[in-house]
Structure formats: C-alpha cells, structure tokens
Amino acid sequence: MARAGVRIADAAMLDFCGRTMQIDSPDDDAAAMRAAIDAHFSPSDGLITTDEPVVPRVFISDMDSTMIGQECIDELGDFAGLKDRIAAITERAMQGELDFAEALRERVGLLDGLSTGAIDECLTSRIKPMPGAKVLVETLKQLGCRTILVTGGFHHFADPVGEMLGFDHVVGNRLEVAGGKLTGGLAGDIVDSAVKKATLLAEITAAEERWGEGITSLATGDGANDIPMLEAATYGIAYRAKPKARNAANGWIDRGDLTDVLRLLGVNEKDWVR
C-alpha cells in the first residue's frame, strides 16, 4: 500500500476467522486509502473513519436494493407488462442520470389502472429481504439505536417490510388509489434525496435532545438518491451500490451481506440478534 501513497502505522485482524482487518495510517487521505484498498483487496467491505467506530444512535436506510433485493416499482411494472421499460428508467435514476421526482412520476404514470391486488401479490411472491437485513436492524435496536426505513418507493411495500425487519419508523411515498386501482398518480409530497437527508438530520436532532450533542449516525443506500444522507451520516455505507453512491460514502459493502455493517462498526458477533 505504500506504493499507493498510503503509510501504514498498524494493521491487525479483529476476529479469529480472518474476515475483518483494521488498518491505521498516520496520513489523512481517505481517497488514497480507498484507492489502495480497492487495488489490493477488491471486492471488499470497508469503512474509513478518523476515529474508532462506535454503535450509532440513529440508523436510516434506503429500502429497494438495500434492505430488500428488489426494486418494487420494477416488479409492479412486470404485472402491468412494462417491466423492461420501467426498469430502464429506474436504473437511469439510480445512476443519477435522471431527476428522481420526474422519473418517479413517469414510472407511476405507467401503472395507471393496475389493480391493488397486484401489489399484494407482488409483496407476497417477489419481495424478499437482503441477507442479514433483519439481524442488522434488530441488533442495532438492541444496542440502543433508533432505526428508520426511508424510501423513494411506496408505503404499500415499505410498511410491511419495515414491520418484518423491525424498523421503528417508516417514511415513503404513497400511491394514489381509486376504486381498487392505481390512478397513475401519487398522494402527497415526494420522498426524494432531500427528504431522506432531512429525515436523518431531524432524527439526529431528536436524539441530541435526549442524549446530548455528538450523536453518531449510520446510513445505508445504493443509488444516487441516497447520496445526501450517505454524506450527512457519520458512517455512510453504500451497499452493492451504483458508482456515484459508492464514491460519496465513507463505507461500502461490495462482497458480504448486511451483517458486515456490524463487523465494520466493531460489533462482536456474540452480540448479534439472530
């Protein structure tokens, strides 16, 4: 790593299975450290911090392709016979190539007339949690962390997913429904990147009122819409993320599952809630 311009003061394994290494450097160059890790250990899971990681008081996470393995609107599009068309818009939005709100309205408009029964069937048959998601959420809760699921997707999916995984609170968009069918519109304001960041900051403020200043926070996400909250959190961890989101975060999971977030935070496996 020295050839990459990163001096190493110390390196030590943190577990007996040889999965987690802590590298200490006297230099303050996060970009060089990340480049060196990518060059020598890719694919890897990592977190770059200036202080020893601690368990956060606030955890906020994206849902689609982060806490669950699917993009809900793409799966709904399949029921409408439009999955490829909708998925292409989703991918461009997550890459940061399209305005999120405009892309969301366009995709929802394509679902006009779809029965709400398709939502129930989609939720039951297609929506599955990411490996390690429930362990991550329940462990953080057990350790005194407030957990919030915030999504640019929809409450029709986020509410049951949030309950299944154990989140304390859910923030999301609402599909407009009339006569048992989707109207192609949204009810209420859109949850976008600004709302995700604002939700995180509001939760930090509330936690500071209870615990005092210096609240440590964690955010996980995968797309461009998650960048502001990833940047605002103490630990912003990009999970199997698009390049822009990965580059914006100070942590990343490219190899393992969501329990590796706990490893990066230094939470001993014996304390995990399974």
C-alpha positions in Angstrom: 0.0 0.0 0.0 3.0 2.3 0.4 3.4 2.3 -3.3 -0.1 3.8 -3.5 0.9 6.7 -1.2 -0.6 5.3 2.0 1.7 4.8 5.0 0.6 2.1 7.5 1.1 2.6 11.2 -0.5 -0.7 12.2 -2.7 -3.5 10.8 -4.4 -6.2 12.9 -7.1 -8.8 12.4 -10.2 -8.1 14.6 -11.7 -11.6 14.6 -10.5 -15.2 14.6 -12.0 -16.0 11.3 -9.8 -13.5 9.5 -12.6 -11.5 7.9 -12.1 -8.1 9.5 -8.8 -6.1 9.4 -8.2 -2.7 10.9 -5.6 -0.6 9.2 -4.2 2.5 10.9 -2.5 5.2 8.9 -0.8 8.4 10.1 -1.9 10.1 6.9 -5.2 12.0 6.5 -6.0 11.0 2.9 -9.2 9.0 2.7 -9.2 8.9 -1.1 -5.7 7.4 -1.2 -6.7 4.8 1.4 -9.8 3.8 -0.5 -7.8 3.6 -3.8 -5.2 1.4 -2.1 -7.9 -0.9 -0.6 -9.6 -1.2 -3.9 -6.3 -2.0 -5.6 -5.2 -4.7 -3.2 -8.5 -6.2 -1.7 -11.3 -5.7 -4.2 -14.0 -6.8 -3.9 -14.1 -5.7 -0.3 -16.2 -4.3 2.5 -14.7 -1.2 4.2 -15.2 1.8 6.4 -12.8 4.8 6.5 -13.0 6.9 9.7 -10.8 9.2 11.7 -12.0 7.7 15.0 -12.7 4.3 16.3 -16.2 3.2 15.1 -19.0 3.2 17.7 -22.5 1.9 17.7 -24.7 4.7 16.2 -27.7 6.2 18.0 -29.6 6.7 14.7 -29.7 4.3 11.7 -31.5 5.4 8.5 -31.7 3.1 5.4 -33.0 3.0 1.9 -35.3 0.1 1.1 -35.2 -1.0 -2.6 -31.9 -2.9 -3.5 -30.6 -2.2 0.0 -32.9 -3.7 2.7 -34.7 -5.8 0.1 -33.3 -7.4 -3.1 -35.8 -5.9 -5.5 -37.0 -2.5 -6.9 -40.7 -2.6 -6.1 -41.8 -0.4 -8.9 -40.0 -2.6 -11.4 -41.7 -5.7 -10.1 -45.1 -3.9 -10.2 -44.3 -3.0 -13.8 -44.0 -6.6 -14.6 -47.6 -7.1 -13.6 -48.5 -4.3 -16.0 -46.4 -5.9 -18.7 -44.0 -2.9 -18.6 -41.1 -4.1 -16.5 -38.3 -3.6 -19.0 -39.5 0.0 -19.8 -39.9 0.9 -16.1 -36.7 -0.8 -15.0 -34.7 1.2 -17.6 -36.0 4.4 -16.1 -35.2 3.2 -12.6 -31.7 2.3 -13.5 -31.0 5.7 -15.0 -32.5 7.4 -12.0 -30.4 5.4 -9.6 -27.3 6.1 -11.6 -28.1 9.8 -11.2 -28.8 10.4 -14.9 -32.4 11.5 -14.4 -34.2 13.8 -12.0 -35.6 11.4 -9.3 -39.0 13.1 -8.9 -39.7 13.3 -12.7 -38.6 9.7 -13.2 -40.8 8.6 -10.3 -43.9 10.4 -11.7 -43.2 8.9 -15.2 -43.0 5.3 -13.8 -46.0 5.7 -11.6 -48.0 7.1 -14.5 -47.3 3.9 -16.5 -49.1 1.9 -13.7 -52.4 3.7 -14.3 -55.3 1.2 -14.0 -53.2 -1.6 -12.3 -55.3 -3.4 -9.6 -54.2 -3.0 -6.0 -54.3 -6.8 -5.9 -51.1 -6.8 -7.9 -49.4 -5.0 -5.0 -50.4 -7.7 -2.6 -49.4 -10.5 -4.9 -46.1 -8.7 -5.6 -45.4 -8.2 -2.0 -46.1 -11.9 -1.1 -44.4 -13.6 -4.0 -41.5 -11.3 -5.0 -40.3 -9.0 -2.2 -37.5 -10.6 -0.2 -35.2 -9.1 2.4 -31.5 -8.8 1.7 -29.4 -11.4 3.6 -28.5 -10.0 7.0 -31.1 -7.2 7.0 -33.1 -8.3 10.0 -30.0 -9.2 12.0 -28.6 -5.7 11.3 -31.8 -3.9 12.3 -32.6 -5.9 15.4 -29.0 -5.8 16.6 -28.8 -2.1 16.3 -32.1 -1.7 18.1 -30.9 -4.0 20.9 -27.9 -1.8 21.3 -30.0 1.4 21.7 -30.2 2.7 18.1 -33.3 4.2 16.6 -34.0 2.7 13.2 -35.8 4.4 10.3 -36.6 3.0 6.8 -36.8 5.8 4.3 -37.6 5.1 0.7 -38.4 6.8 -2.6 -40.7 3.7 -3.0 -44.1 3.2 -1.6 -45.8 2.7 1.8 -47.8 -0.2 0.3 -44.4 -2.1 0.4 -42.4 -0.2 3.0 -44.8 -0.6 5.8 -44.9 -4.4 5.8 -41.2 -4.6 5.0 -40.4 -2.2 7.9 -42.5 -4.3 10.3 -40.9 -7.6 9.0 -37.4 -6.2 9.6 -38.1 -4.5 12.8 -37.7 -0.8 11.9 -39.0 1.8 14.4 -40.4 4.1 11.7 -41.1 4.2 8.0 -41.0 7.2 5.6 -42.1 6.7 2.0 -44.3 7.8 -1.0 -48.0 7.0 -1.3 -49.6 5.6 -4.5 -52.9 7.2 -5.3 -55.7 4.6 -5.4 -59.3 4.9 -6.5 -61.8 2.0 -7.0 -59.3 -0.6 -6.1 -56.9 0.5 -8.9 -53.9 2.8 -9.2 -54.6 6.1 -10.7 -51.1 6.7 -12.1 -50.6 9.4 -9.5 -49.0 10.0 -6.1 -50.8 11.1 -2.9 -48.8 13.8 -1.0 -45.3 15.1 -1.3 -42.5 13.1 -2.9 -39.8 11.5 -0.8 -36.6 12.3 -2.6 -33.0 12.7 -1.7 -33.6 16.0 0.1 -36.3 14.4 2.3 -34.0 11.4 3.1 -31.3 13.8 4.3 -33.8 15.9 6.2 -35.2 12.8 7.9 -31.7 11.9 9.0 -31.0 15.3 10.4 -34.3 15.5 12.2 -33.7 12.2 13.8 -30.2 13.3 14.9 -31.6 16.5 16.4 -34.2 14.5 18.3 -31.5 12.1 19.6 -29.4 15.0 20.7 -32.2 16.4 22.7 -32.3 13.1 24.5 -28.7 12.0 24.7 -26.8 15.3 24.2 -24.7 16.5 21.3 -22.2 14.4 19.3 -24.8 11.8 18.2 -23.3 9.2 15.8 -25.4 8.2 12.9 -25.4 5.4 10.2 -27.0 5.5 6.7 -27.1 2.7 4.1 -28.2 3.0 0.5 -27.3 2.1 -3.1 -28.3 4.8 -5.5 -27.8 8.5 -6.4 -31.0 9.3 -4.5 -29.2 8.2 -1.3 -26.1 10.3 -1.7 -27.1 13.3 0.5 -28.0 11.1 3.5 -24.9 9.0 3.0 -22.8 12.1 3.1 -24.6 13.5 6.1 -24.3 10.4 8.3 -21.3 9.8 10.5 -21.0 6.4 8.7 -22.5 6.4 5.2 -22.2 2.8 3.9 -23.0 2.1 0.3 -24.4 -1.4 -0.2 -23.7 -3.1 -3.5 -24.1 0.5 -4.8 -24.0 2.4 -8.0 -20.6 4.1 -8.6 -21.8 7.6 -7.6 -23.3 6.5 -4.4 -20.2 4.3 -3.5 -17.9 7.2 -4.2 -19.9 9.5 -2.0 -19.9 7.2 1.0 -17.1 6.6 3.5 -18.0 2.9 3.8 -19.0 0.2 1.3 -20.2 -3.4 1.1 -19.2 -5.0 -2.1 -18.6 -8.5 -1.0 -20.5 -9.5 2.1 -24.1 -9.2 3.3 -25.6 -6.6 5.6 -24.2 -8.2 8.8 -20.9 -6.9 7.6 -22.1 -3.4 8.6 -22.0 -4.7 12.1 -18.4 -6.1 11.6 -17.3 -2.7 10.3 -18.7 -1.0 13.4 -16.9 -3.4 15.6 -20.0 -5.1 17.0 -18.9 -8.6 18.2 -20.8 -11.4 16.6 -21.8 -12.8 20.0 -23.9 -9.6 20.5 -25.8 -10.0 17.2 -29.6 -10.6 17.5 -30.4 -13.6 15.2 
